[in-house]
Amino acid sequence: MAVEEEGLRVFQSVRIKIGEAKNLPTYPGPNKMRDCYCTVNLDQEEVFRTKIVEKSLCPFYGEDFYCEIPRTFRHLSFYIFDRDVFRRDSIIGKVAIQKEDLQKYHNRDTWFQLQHVDADSEVQGKVHLELRLSEVITDTGVVCHKLATRVLECQGLPIVNGQCDPYATVTLAGPSRSEAKKTKVKKKTNNPHFDEVFYFEVTRPSSYNKKSHFDIEDVDEVDKMEIRVDLWNASNLKFGDEFLGELRLPLKFLRQSSSYEAWYFLQPRDNGNKSLKPDDLGSLRLNVVYTEDHVFSSDYYSPLRDVLLKSADVEPVSASAAHILGEVCREKQEAAIPLVRLFLHYGRIVPFISAIANAEVKRTQDPNTIFRGNSLTSKCIDETMKLAGMHYLQVTLKPIIDEICQVHKPCEIDPVKLKDGENLENNRENLRQYVDRIFTVITKSGVSCPTVMCDIFFSLRESAAKRFQGDPDVRYTAVSSFIFLRFFAPAILSPNLFQLTPHHPDPQTSRTLTLISKTIQTLGSLSKSKSANFKESYMATFYDYFNEQKYADAVKNFLDLISSSGRRDHKSIEQPILLKEGFMIKRAQGRKRFGMKNFKKRWFRLTNHEFTYQKSKGDHPLCSIPIENILAVERLEEESFKMKNMFQVIQPERRVLYIQANNCVEAKDWIDILTKVSQCNKKRLTVYHPSAYLNGHWLCCKATADNTPGCTPCTGGLPANIQLDIDGDRETERIYSLFNLYMPKLEKMQEACGSKSVYDGPEEEEYSTFIIDDPKETYKTLKLIIEGVATLEQEHAQYKRDKFKKTKYGSQEHPIGDKSFQTYIRQQSEISAHSI
């Protein structure tokens, strides 16, 4: 979900690898070990949780998490919790990275010291304040000065132990005085509206003096005074109310202006708890990749997009813009991700991959090494399979992977690693059955393989067979090196990375999956000497079970089917595909006339056929909504039920299902996928009510009839294809950013083209890293790329200048105390000074 700005969309996303923690403090009991898990939080809102690692002070998580960030945030935080069976889980420590500091750690494994967690470290949110200093002349003709402090509202206050009942105290403090006043408590909200005014007498009455508003001693005292606003959570606990944040403003700044109104970020107290050393709590290894894309309207990208989309038709393909991007990027993967998404969006992926694969095959000398390197071709096919083949994996592998994770059959076949009481032959038989079942579901799934993958495999097969005509097996190995070695085998080995399981499997299950993956990879490779592929003798012995011709024949039949141009279209097969599932809270729909419309936790399940919910996972559905009956899916305003992250599923006859997701990321994911799967419904609504119908009227438009048509246009424009929801402009912007980042290499490549054109001798060492088959064509393409990048760079610079002129410091979007905005102001000032 993009944040809309004037003429521009801003996309935020984060990809996190949670590695491990080390040297956590011991548990104060005889065991000393802990059962720990890690959460990922946007400010204070949890968006992901790892599995629990039991009985360890150095837990290894090895989990990856990716999400689109649908809102503004100040900190990306990680909390380490210790599970407690009988009480609330306790927090060991946290890592909090400010948004503006994320680039410091971009894509680098970094150890972070865990910090102590207390009320001051949890401060978040902002307060809207108006201050007015006025001069009052009394009936006797003397003058005094009064300060009016208006506390309007707060936003995004922290939630303490699951609740937030905030109030504010306003204190006028000076060297010799302190006067405090308090607002009313606002129940069950972390976005309270107070709108209360408090009056303070700042100076004592004195003779009116036109020259100065203050006596000399009054001026000194006022300069030392401050107004302090503290936010508190009204608690029923015996420990008293909890601190939420504070704001301190010196009164001397009001000497310039008698009235001042602004938004401020809340801050921790100056005397916050600093007693514990950071290294007392251990450390956490993380790899964080945060990206923020500022995307213009489509026409801005036409020149660069056009030169990219022509890549498949450029002769030779090494002179194309897409191939050049792969040459200049530090890692091929960096280039492959946006290129594949762009070409998929515009339906050009098959001709592009065919062109670069054909060029790579021509450069390959040995058929046994075909597509084995980390080339641009390999990375692009990997990324295509991940995008287009995700649901194919779900249908093929998920049921049996789930069974392996839940049943925990012993499958260890290394005699050295056998546990007490385990039988080697029984374990071999368990493993053999699992391998047999997975092998069978894979080799019988050819008809379900996505069309785009089959078209690519057909191209690979033809190129390889033409290049190595004397090798009858190369037509198979060219395809198996991707479908088995880089698709099925990795998905079995790390199912969490392919969305087959929510977390990295436990050590025993992980070992079982490793053994299965090795065997499946060898079965699919069709190499002549199978046993020689294994370094371990126990694997070679186990593989004897599969040394039958029927396995090789099954692999070849499967590869023939998925690389055949006349293959039956998988879309003709109707089978429900599980798209998403999980617990959420729903409000009763009022299907029973006198039933209570209360909120209950339910297990929701979405397939391409229906949207259902039940009491628990595996239970019989309590309600089923056919996809064709979903007329709209939209967010629900928080004011409806005083609940965050709510959305509504609108059905025929104005029936509405109100649902609360666990967090903002989950809410976005559910809304997106429900919208996509129902996008083609003929009766989709064009308008909806953004608030609920309560107490006889719609809260949004105040209409009294419950069948009143909606008052707000529905969200539209999403593509109907569930698998490939891609924004072409966003991908072009990412490619522009990469070209801009690697501009020195583009210029070096231009020099290399010039050198090759005029000098045909030995190649200079600094140019030898580039593949340049046709210097003139490559130079022409480079010229177009550099011109396109320069134009976009100018547009971005102009946009930043215009935004800087319009931005008000102290506004709701840029409150006072926002470090990132202060940095932005400094940068813009430097840019302006430099341009002058």
C-alpha positions in Angstrom: 0.0 0.0 0.0 1.4 3.4 -1.1 1.3 6.5 1.0 -0.1 9.2 -1.4 1.7 12.5 -1.7 1.2 15.3 -4.2 1.8 13.7 -7.6 3.7 10.9 -6.1 3.3 7.5 -4.3 5.6 6.4 -1.5 6.1 2.7 -1.0 7.9 1.3 2.1 9.0 -2.3 2.6 11.4 -4.2 4.9 13.1 -7.5 4.5 14.6 -8.9 7.8 16.7 -11.9 8.6 16.6 -12.7 12.3 19.7 -14.7 13.0 20.4 -15.5 16.6 20.8 -14.1 20.1 23.7 -14.7 22.4 24.7 -14.3 26.0 21.1 -13.7 27.3 21.0 -13.3 31.1 20.4 -16.6 33.0 17.0 -17.4 34.4 16.9 -16.9 38.2 16.1 -20.5 39.0 17.8 -23.9 39.2 17.5 -24.5 35.4 19.0 -21.1 34.3 17.8 -21.7 30.7 15.1 -19.8 29.0 12.4 -20.4 26.3 12.8 -17.3 24.1 11.2 -15.9 21.0 11.7 -12.6 19.1 9.1 -10.2 17.8 9.3 -7.5 15.0 7.5 -4.3 15.8 6.7 -1.1 13.9 7.0 1.3 16.8 5.1 -0.7 19.4 2.9 -2.7 17.1 3.9 -6.4 16.7 3.9 -7.5 13.0 5.9 -10.8 13.3 6.9 -13.4 15.8 9.5 -16.1 15.5 9.1 -19.6 16.9 10.1 -20.3 20.5 13.6 -21.8 21.0 13.5 -23.8 24.2 16.2 -24.1 26.9 18.8 -21.8 25.5 20.6 -18.6 26.3 21.9 -18.4 22.8 18.8 -19.2 20.7 19.2 -19.6 16.9 16.1 -18.4 15.0 17.2 -18.3 11.3 13.9 -16.7 10.2 13.2 -14.4 7.3 10.4 -11.8 7.3 9.2 -9.5 4.5 6.4 -6.9 4.6 5.1 -3.9 2.9 4.7 -1.1 5.5 1.3 0.5 5.2 1.9 3.5 7.5 4.4 6.0 8.9 6.7 4.8 11.7 9.6 6.1 13.8 11.3 2.9 15.0 11.8 -0.6 13.8 12.0 -2.6 17.0 12.9 -6.2 18.0 11.9 -7.6 21.4 13.3 -10.8 23.0 10.7 -12.4 25.2 11.0 -15.3 27.7 7.9 -17.5 27.6 6.2 -18.0 31.0 3.5 -20.8 31.1 1.7 -19.3 34.1 2.1 -15.5 33.8 2.6 -12.9 31.1 5.7 -13.5 29.0 8.6 -11.3 30.3 10.7 -9.0 28.1 14.4 -9.6 28.3 15.4 -6.6 26.2 15.0 -4.9 22.9 16.7 -3.4 19.8 15.2 -0.2 18.5 16.5 1.3 15.2 15.3 4.7 14.2 13.9 4.9 10.7 16.5 7.4 9.6 19.3 5.0 10.8 18.1 2.0 8.9 20.4 2.7 5.9 23.5 2.4 8.1 22.8 -1.3 8.5 21.4 -1.9 5.0 21.9 -5.6 4.0 24.7 -6.2 6.5 24.7 -8.8 9.3 25.0 -6.7 12.4 25.1 -7.6 16.1 23.0 -5.2 18.2 23.2 -5.0 22.0 19.9 -5.6 23.7 18.6 -2.5 25.6 16.7 -2.4 28.8 12.9 -1.9 28.4 11.0 0.5 30.7 8.4 3.2 30.4 10.9 5.7 29.0 12.2 3.4 26.3 8.6 2.7 25.2 7.6 6.3 24.6 5.9 7.0 21.3 3.2 9.2 19.8 2.7 12.9 19.4 0.7 15.7 21.1 -1.1 18.7 19.6 -0.7 21.8 21.8 -1.7 25.5 21.6 -0.1 28.1 23.9 -1.2 31.7 24.3 0.5 34.3 26.5 -1.8 37.2 27.2 -1.7 40.5 29.2 -4.5 41.1 31.6 -5.2 44.6 33.2 -7.1 44.2 36.4 -9.8 46.6 37.7 -7.2 48.4 39.8 -5.0 49.1 36.7 -2.2 46.6 37.4 -1.0 44.2 34.9 -0.4 40.4 35.1 0.4 37.9 32.4 -1.5 34.7 32.0 -0.6 31.6 30.0 -3.4 29.6 28.3 -2.4 26.0 27.5 -4.8 24.1 25.3 -4.2 20.3 25.0 -6.1 19.4 21.9 -5.3 15.7 21.1 -2.7 12.9 21.0 -2.0 10.3 18.4 -0.2 6.9 18.6 0.3 6.7 22.4 1.8 3.4 23.6 -0.5 0.6 24.8 0.4 -0.7 28.3 -0.5 -4.3 29.2 -3.2 -4.4 26.4 -4.9 -1.1 27.4 -4.6 2.7 27.1 -6.8 5.0 29.3 -4.7 8.2 28.9 -4.8 11.6 30.6 -2.5 14.6 30.5 -1.0 16.7 33.3 0.1 20.2 32.5 2.6 21.8 34.8 4.0 25.3 34.8 7.4 25.0 36.6 10.1 27.6 37.6 12.9 28.0 40.0 10.6 28.8 42.9 7.2 27.5 41.8 5.3 24.5 40.3 1.7 24.4 39.5 0.0 21.3 37.9 -3.4 20.7 36.3 -4.9 17.6 34.9 -7.3 16.6 32.0 -10.1 14.1 32.1 -9.2 10.4 31.5 -10.1 9.1 28.0 -11.1 5.5 28.1 -9.9 2.8 25.7 -8.1 4.8 23.1 -4.5 5.6 22.3 -5.6 8.6 20.1 -7.4 10.7 22.7 -9.2 14.0 22.0 -8.9 16.2 25.1 -9.5 19.8 23.9 -9.1 21.2 27.4 -7.7 24.6 28.3 -5.7 25.4 31.4 -4.8 28.9 32.7 -1.7 29.8 34.6 -0.7 33.2 36.1 2.9 33.7 34.8 3.9 37.0 36.5 2.6 38.7 39.6 0.6 41.9 39.2 2.7 45.0 38.8 2.3 48.6 37.6 1.6 48.7 33.9 4.7 49.7 31.9 4.3 50.2 28.2 8.1 49.8 27.6 8.2 46.2 28.9 5.6 43.5 29.4 7.7 42.3 32.4 9.5 43.7 35.3 13.3 42.9 35.3 12.9 40.2 37.8 9.8 38.8 36.1 11.8 38.6 32.8 14.5 36.5 34.5 12.0 34.3 36.1 10.0 33.7 32.9 13.2 32.8 31.0 13.7 30.0 33.5 10.1 28.8 33.4 8.9 25.9 31.3 5.5 24.3 30.6 5.6 20.5 30.9 3.0 18.2 29.5 3.1 14.6 30.8 0.9 11.8 29.4 -0.1 9.0 31.7 -2.1 5.7 31.5 -4.7 5.6 34.3 -4.1 2.2 35.8 -6.0 0.2 38.5 -2.8 -1.6 39.4 -1.2 -1.1 42.9 1.9 0.3 41.3 0.2 3.5 40.1 -0.3 5.1 36.7 2.2 4.4 33.9 4.2 7.1 32.2 3.6 7.4 28.4 5.7 10.4 27.5 6.4 14.0 28.1 7.0 17.4 26.5 9.0 20.3 27.9 8.8 23.8 26.4 10.7 26.8 27.8 8.4 29.9 28.0 11.1 32.2 26.6 10.2 31.2 23.0 6.8 32.8 23.6 8.5 36.2 24.0 8.7 36.3 20.2 5.0 35.5 19.6 2.1 35.6 22.0 0.5 32.5 20.5 2.0 29.3 19.3 0.2 26.1 18.0 2.0 22.9 16.9 2.4 19.1 17.0 5.2 17.7 19.1 6.7 14.2 19.4 6.6 12.9 23.0 10.0 12.3 24.6 11.3 10.1 27.4 12.1 11.6 30.8 15.6 13.0 31.3 16.1 10.8 34.3 15.0 7.6 32.6 16.3 4.3 34.0 19.9 4.0 32.7 21.2 1.8 35.5 21.7 -1.4 33.5 24.7 -1.7 31.1 23.6 -2.7 27.5 25.9 -5.7 27.5 24.2 -7.1 30.6 21.3 -8.3 28.4 23.1 -10.0 25.5 22.9 -9.2 21.8 20.9 -10.0 18.7 22.1 -10.6 15.1 20.0 -9.0 12.4 20.1 -8.2 8.7 17.7 -5.4 7.7 16.9 -4.2 4.2 14.6 -1.2 4.2 13.5 0.4 0.9 11.5 3.5 0.3 10.4 4.1 -3.3 9.1 7.5 -4.4 7.1 6.7 -7.5 5.8 9.3 -10.1 3.0 8.8 -12.5 3.6 6.4 -15.4 4.5 8.9 -18.1 7.7 9.9 -16.2 9.1 6.4 -16.7 8.3 6.0 -20.4 11.8 6.6 -21.8 13.6 4.2 -19.4 10.8 1.7 -19.4 10.7 1.5 -23.2 14.5 0.9 -23.5 14.2 -1.9 -20.8 11.2 -3.6 -22.4 13.0 -3.8 -25.8 15.8 -5.9 -24.2 14.5 -9.2 -25.6 14.7 -7.8 -29.2 18.2 -6.3 -29.0 20.9 -8.1 -30.9 23.1 -9.2 -29.2 21.1 -9.4 -26.0 24.3 -8.4 -24.0 23.8 -4.9 -25.5 20.3 -4.6 -24.0 19.4 -2.4 -21.0 18.3 -5.3 -18.8 21.5 -7.2 -19.4 23.6 -4.1 -18.7 21.8 -3.7 -15.3 22.9 -7.3 -14.5 26.5 -6.4 -15.5 26.8 -3.3 -13.3 25.0 -4.5 -10.1 27.1 -5.8 -7.3 24.9 -9.0 -7.1 22.9 -10.5 -10.0 20.0 -11.0 -7.6 19.8 -7.2 -7.1 19.0 -6.8 -10.8 16.9 -9.9 -11.2 14.1 -9.0 -8.7 12.8 -5.8 -10.4 13.6 -6.9 -13.9 11.5 -10.1 -13.5 8.6 -8.3 -11.9 8.7 -5.6 -14.7 8.8 -8.1 -17.5 6.1 -10.3 -15.9 3.9 -7.2 -15.6 4.2 -6.4 -19.3 4.0 -10.0 -20.5 7.6 -10.0 -21.8 9.3 -12.4 -19.4 9.4 -15.4 -21.7 11.1 -13.7 -24.7 13.6 -11.9 -22.3 14.6 -15.1 -20.4 14.8 -17.0 -23.7 17.2 -14.4 -25.1 19.6 -14.3 -22.2 19.4 -18.1 -21.7 20.3 -18.7 -25.3 23.3 -16.3 -25.1 24.5 -18.1 -21.9 24.1 -21.5 -23.6 26.2 -20.3 -26.5 29.0 -19.3 -24.0 28.8 -22.7 -22.2 31.5 -25.2 -23.2 30.5 -28.2 -21.1 26.9 -29.6 -21.0 27.5 -30.8 -17.4 27.8 -27.2 -16.2 24.8 -25.7 -18.0 23.0 -23.1 -15.9 25.0 -24.1 -12.8 26.4 -20.6 -12.1 24.8 -17.6 -10.4 24.3 -15.8 -13.7 21.6 -13.2 -14.6 19.7 -16.0 -16.4 19.7 -18.3 -13.3 18.7 -15.5 -11.0 15.9 -14.4 -13.3 14.5 -17.9 -13.6 14.7 -18.4 -9.8 12.8 -15.2 -9.2 10.2 -16.1 -11.9 9.6 -19.5 -10.3 9.2 -17.9 -6.8 6.6 -15.5 -8.1 4.7 -17.6 -10.5 5.2 -21.0 -8.8 4.2 -20.1 -5.2 0.7 -21.5 -5.4 2.0 -24.5 -7.4 4.3 -25.3 -4.4 1.3 -24.9 -2.0 -0.8 -27.4 -3.9 2.1 -29.9 -4.5 4.2 -29.9 -1.3 2.3 -28.2 1.5 0.1 -31.1 2.7 3.0 -33.5 3.1 5.4 -30.9 4.5 2.7 -30.1 7.2 2.5 -33.8 8.0 6.3 -34.1 8.4 6.4 -31.0 10.7 3.5 -32.3 12.9 4.1 -36.0 13.2 7.9 -35.9 13.9 8.7 -39.5 12.7 12.3 -40.4 13.4 14.2 -40.4 10.0 17.9 -40.1 11.0 19.9 -42.6 8.9 23.4 -41.6 10.1 24.4 -44.3 12.6 26.6 -41.8 14.5 23.6 -39.5 15.1 21.0 -42.1 16.2 19.3 -41.4 19.5 18.8 -43.9 22.2 16.0 -46.3 21.4 15.9 -45.5 17.7 16.1 -48.3 15.1 18.2 -47.6 11.9 16.0 -49.8 9.7 12.8 -48.2 10.9 14.2 -44.8 10.3 15.3 -45.7 6.8 11.8 -47.0 6.1 10.2 -43.8 7.4 12.5 -41.7 5.3 12.0 -43.9 2.2 8.2 -43.5 2.5 8.5 -39.7 2.8 10.8 -39.5 -0.3 8.6 -41.8 -2.3 5.5 -39.8 -1.5 7.1 -36.4 -2.3 8.7 -37.8 -5.5 5.3 -39.1 -6.6 3.4 -35.8 -6.0 6.1 -33.9 -7.8 6.3 -36.1 -10.9 2.5 -36.3 -11.1 2.1 -32.5 -10.8 3.3 -31.6 -14.3 -0.2 -30.6 -15.5 -0.4 -28.0 -12.6 2.9 -26.3 -13.4 2.2 -22.6 -14.3 2.2 -21.9 -18.0 4.8 -19.2 -17.8 7.3 -21.6 -16.2 6.5 -24.2 -18.9 7.1 -21.7 -21.7 10.5 -20.9 -20.1 11.4 -24.6 -19.7 10.5 -25.2 -23.4 12.9 -22.4 -24.4 15.7 -23.8 -22.2 15.3 -27.3 -23.6 15.4 -26.1 -27.2 18.5 -23.9 -26.7 20.4 -26.7 -24.9 19.5 -29.4 -27.4 20.5 -27.2 -30.3 23.9 -26.3 -28.7 24.9 -29.8 -27.5 23.4 -32.0 -30.2 25.6 -35.0 -29.3 24.2 -35.2 -25.7 20.7 -36.8 -25.6 20.2 -35.9 -21.8 21.0 -32.2 -22.0 17.4 -31.4 -22.9 16.5 -32.9 -19.5 19.3 -31.5 -17.3 18.8 -28.0 -18.6 15.3 -28.1 -17.1 15.9 -30.3 -14.1 18.7 -27.9 -12.9 15.9 -25.4 -12.2 12.8 -27.3 -11.4 14.5 -29.8 -9.0 17.7 -28.2 -7.9 16.5 -24.6 -7.6 12.8 -25.0 -6.9 11.6 -28.2 -5.3 14.8 -29.1 -3.4 15.2 -25.6 -1.7 11.5 -25.5 -0.9 11.7 -28.8 0.9 14.9 -27.8 2.7 13.6 -24.4 3.9 9.8 -24.4 3.6 9.5 -21.2 5.6 11.3 -19.3 2.8 8.6 -20.5 0.3 5.6 -19.8 2.6 5.0 -23.5 3.1 5.5 -23.1 6.9 5.3 -20.0 9.1 8.6 -20.6 10.8 11.9 -22.4 10.4 11.3 -26.1 11.4 12.7 -27.5 14.7 16.1 -29.2 14.5 14.7 -32.8 14.1 12.3 -31.8 11.4 14.9 -29.7 9.7 17.2 -32.7 9.6 14.5 -34.9 8.1 13.8 -32.3 5.4 17.5 -32.0 4.6 17.8 -35.8 4.0 14.6 -35.7 1.8 15.9 -32.6 -0.1 19.2 -34.3 -0.9 17.6 -37.4 -2.2 15.0 -35.5 -4.3 17.7 -33.3 -5.8 19.8 -36.4 -6.8 16.7 -38.2 -8.2 16.0 -35.1 -10.4 19.5 -34.5 -11.6 19.6 -37.7 -13.8 23.3 -38.0 -13.3 25.0 -41.2 -14.5 26.6 -42.2 -11.1 24.0 -41.5 -8.4 25.9 -42.9 -5.4 29.0 -40.8 -6.3 26.9 -37.7 -5.7 27.0 -38.4 -1.9 30.0 -37.7 0.3 28.3 -39.6 3.1 28.3 -43.5 2.8 25.0 -43.7 4.7 23.3 -41.6 2.0 24.8 -43.7 -0.8 23.4 -46.8 0.9 20.0 -45.2 1.4 19.9 -44.2 -2.3 20.1 -47.9 -3.4 16.4 -48.0 -2.7 15.9 -45.6 -5.7 18.3 -47.2 -8.2 15.5 -48.4 -10.4 14.7 -47.3 -13.9 11.1 -46.4 -13.0 12.4 -43.4 -11.1 14.5 -42.1 -14.0 11.6 -42.7 -16.4 9.2 -40.8 -14.1 11.6 -37.8 -14.0 11.9 -37.7 -17.8 8.2 -38.0 -18.3 7.6 -35.1 -15.9 10.3 -33.0 -17.5 8.9 -33.7 -21.0 5.5 -32.6 -19.8 6.5 -29.3 -18.2 8.8 -28.3 -21.1 6.3 -29.3 -23.9 4.8 -26.4 -25.9 1.6 -28.4 -26.4 1.0 -29.1 -22.7 -2.6 -29.0 -21.4 -3.4 -25.7 -19.7 -3.4 -26.0 -15.9 -6.3 -23.5 -15.7 -8.7 -26.2 -17.0 -8.2 -28.1 -13.7 -10.5 -26.8 -11.0 -9.1 -27.3 -7.5 -9.3 -25.0 -4.5 -6.0 -23.3 -3.7 -5.4 -22.1 -0.2 -4.4 -18.4 -0.4 -4.3 -17.4 3.3 -5.5 -18.5 6.7 -5.2 -17.4 10.3 -7.0 -16.2 13.5 -8.8 -12.8 13.4 -11.7 -11.3 15.4 -15.1 -10.9 13.7 -18.3 -9.2 14.7 -21.5 -11.2 14.3 -23.2 -10.4 11.0 -26.8 -10.4 12.4 -27.9 -13.4 10.5 -30.2 -14.3 13.4 -32.7 -11.5 14.0 -32.4 -11.4 17.8 -28.8 -12.6 18.1 -26.1 -10.6 19.9 -23.7 -8.7 17.7 -20.6 -9.4 19.7 -17.0 -10.0 18.8 -15.4 -13.4 18.7 -12.0 -14.9 17.7 -12.3 -17.2 14.7 -10.0 -19.1 12.3 -10.4 -17.6 8.8 -9.5 -19.4 5.6 -9.5 -18.1 2.1 -9.2 -20.2 -1.1 -9.9 -19.3 -4.7 -13.4 -20.7 -4.2 -14.6 -19.3 -0.8 -13.9 -17.3 2.3 -14.8 -19.2 5.5 -14.4 -19.0 9.3 -14.6 -21.6 12.0 -13.9 -21.8 15.8 -10.5 -23.4 15.4 -8.2 -24.7 12.6 -9.7 -27.9 11.1 -13.2 -27.4 12.5 -16.3 -27.4 10.3 -16.9 -23.9 8.9 -19.5 -21.8 10.8 -19.9 -19.5 7.8 -18.9 -19.7 4.1 -18.9 -16.8 1.7 -18.5 -17.8 -2.0 -15.9 -15.6 -3.8 -18.6 -14.4 -6.2 -20.6 -13.0 -3.3 -17.7 -10.6 -2.2 -18.8 -7.3 -3.6 -16.2 -5.1 -1.9 -13.4 -5.3 0.7 -12.5 -2.0 2.4 -11.0 -0.6 5.6 -13.3 0.4 8.4 -12.7 3.6 10.3 -11.5 3.2 13.9 -14.3 5.3 15.3 -16.9 2.6 14.4 -16.0 0.3 17.2 -12.9 2.0 18.8 -10.8 -0.8 17.4 -7.7 -0.6 15.1 -6.9 -2.6 12.0 -10.5 -3.4 11.0 -11.9 -4.0 7.6 -15.2 -5.0 6.1 -16.3 -7.7 3.6 -19.5 -6.5 1.9 -21.9 -9.1 0.6 -25.3 -9.1 -1.3 -28.3 -7.6 0.5 -26.0 -5.1 2.3 -24.8 -7.8 4.7 -21.4 -6.8 6.1 -18.8 -8.9 7.9 -16.6 -6.7 10.2 -13.2 -8.2 10.9 -10.2 -7.1 13.1 -6.8 -8.3 12.0 -3.9 -8.7 14.4 -1.9 -5.7 13.1 -1.6 -3.2 10.3 0.5 -5.5 8.1 -2.0 -8.4 8.5 -4.9 -6.1 7.7 -3.3 -4.9 4.5 -2.5 -8.5 3.4 -6.0 -9.7 4.0 -7.6 -6.7 2.2 -5.2 -7.0 -0.7 -5.7 -10.7 -1.3 -9.5 -10.6 -0.8 -9.7 -7.7 -3.2 -7.6 -9.5 -5.8 -9.5 -12.7 -5.6 -12.9 -11.0 -6.0 -11.8 -8.3 -8.5 -13.5 -9.8 -11.5 -16.9 -10.3 -9.8 -19.6 -8.8 -12.0 -21.6 -7.1 -9.2 -18.7 -5.4 -7.5 -19.8 -2.2 -5.7 -18.5 1.3 -6.8 -19.3 3.0 -3.4 -19.3 1.9 0.2 -19.7 3.2 3.8 -16.3 3.7 5.5 -17.9 3.5 9.0 -20.4 1.1 10.5 -24.2 1.4 10.8 -24.8 1.8 14.6 -27.7 3.2 16.7 -29.9 3.7 13.7 -27.6 5.6 11.3 -24.3 5.4 9.3 -21.6 7.0 11.3 -19.9 8.4 8.2 -22.7 10.1 6.3 -25.4 10.1 9.1 -28.0 8.5 6.7 -30.7 6.6 8.7 -31.7 3.9 6.3 -29.5 0.8 6.5 -29.9 0.2 2.7 -28.6 3.7 1.8 -25.9 3.4 -1.0 -22.4 4.1 0.1 -21.0 7.6 0.5 -17.3 6.9 -0.6 -15.9 5.5 -3.8 -14.5 2.0 -3.5 -10.8 1.3 -3.9 -10.2 0.2 -7.4 -7.5 -0.5 -10.0 -6.0 -3.7 -8.5 -5.1 -6.4 -11.0 -7.1 -9.6 -10.9 -4.1 -11.9 -11.1 -3.5 -13.2 -7.6 0.0 -14.5 -8.3 1.4 -11.5 -10.0 0.2 -8.3 -8.3 3.0 -6.0 -9.7 3.2 -2.2 -10.0 5.2 -1.6 -13.2 6.0 2.0 -12.3 7.4 1.0 -8.9 9.7 -1.6 -10.5 10.9 0.9 -13.1 11.7 3.3 -10.2 13.7 0.5 -8.4 15.7 -0.1 -11.6 16.3 3.7 -12.0 17.6 3.7 -8.4 20.0 0.8 -9.2 21.3 2.5 -12.3 21.7 5.7 -10.4 23.6 3.9 -7.6 25.9 2.2 -10.1 26.4 5.2 -12.4 30.2 5.1 -12.0 30.1 1.5 -13.4 27.9 2.6 -16.3 30.4 5.3 -17.2 33.2 2.8 -16.9 31.3 0.5 -19.3 31.0 3.4 -21.7 34.8 3.8 -21.6 35.2 0.0 -22.2 33.0 0.2 -25.3 35.1 3.1 -26.7 38.3 1.2 -25.9 37.0 -2.0 -27.7 35.8 0.0 -30.7 39.1 1.7 -31.5 41.6 -0.7 -30.0 41.5 -4.4 -30.9 44.5 -5.5 -28.8 44.5 -7.2 -25.4 41.7 -6.1 -23.1 42.5 -3.7 -20.2 42.0 -5.4 -16.8 39.6 -2.9 -15.5 37.2 -3.5 -18.4 37.4 -7.3 -18.4 34.6 -7.8 -15.9 32.0 -6.6 -18.5 30.4 -8.8 -21.2 30.5 -6.6 -24.3 29.8 -8.5 -27.6 29.0 -5.5 -29.7 30.6 -2.2 -28.4 28.6 0.1 -30.7 25.2 -1.3 -29.8 26.1 -1.4 -26.1 27.3 2.2 -26.2 24.0 3.3 -27.9 22.0 1.6 -25.1 24.2 3.0 -22.4 23.7 6.5 -23.7 19.9 6.0 -23.6 20.1 4.6 -20.0 22.2 7.5 -18.7 19.9 10.1 -20.4 16.8 8.4 -18.9 18.4 8.3 -15.4 19.5 11.9 -15.5 16.0 13.1 -16.5 14.4 11.1 -13.6 17.1 12.4 -11.2 16.2 16.0 -12.1 12.5 15.2 -11.5 13.3 13.8 -8.0 15.4 16.8 -7.1 12.7 19.2 -8.2 10.1 17.3 -6.3 12.2 17.5 -3.1 12.7 21.2 -3.5 9.0 21.8 -4.0 8.1 19.6 -1.1 10.6 21.4 1.1 9.0 24.8 0.3 5.5 23.5 1.2 6.4 21.6 4.3 5.6 23.1 7.7 7.7 22.1 10.7 5.3 21.5 13.6 2.5 20.2 11.4 0.8 16.9 12.0 3.0 15.2 9.3 6.2 16.8 10.6 6.0 17.3 14.4 8.6 19.2 16.3 11.2 16.7 17.6 11.3 14.6 14.4 15.0 13.9 13.9 14.4 12.6 10.3 12.7 15.9 9.3 15.5 18.0 10.9 18.0 16.0 8.9 15.9 16.6 5.8 15.9 20.3 6.5 19.7 20.4 6.9 20.2 18.5 3.6 17.8 20.7 1.7 19.5 23.8 3.1 22.9 22.4 1.9 21.4 21.7 -1.5 19.9 25.2 -1.8 23.2 26.8 -0.7 25.2 24.7 -3.2 22.8 25.5 -6.1 23.1 29.2 -5.3 
